[in-house]
């Protein structure tokens, strides 16, 4: 089973407690308001990152992360 760390509204700050949990995840999803590119880059350096921009995010983040994202589950063809 895949573990997703879901967070939002970091507003330019990553607490050490958050980093503890994202390191345990397989993927990070950020639901907007990164606050700055450094937060997005720090998260992406830990695990694969998917995200959308929020109203506080400037043009750099808006160029990288869309306003909306859709994810589709893949059927497991295991064993």
Protein Blocks (a to p, Z undefined) as FASTA:
>chain_A
ZZddddehklopacfklmmmmmmpmbdcdeejnopaklmmmmmmmmccdddddfklcfkl
mmmpcfbdcddddddfeZZ
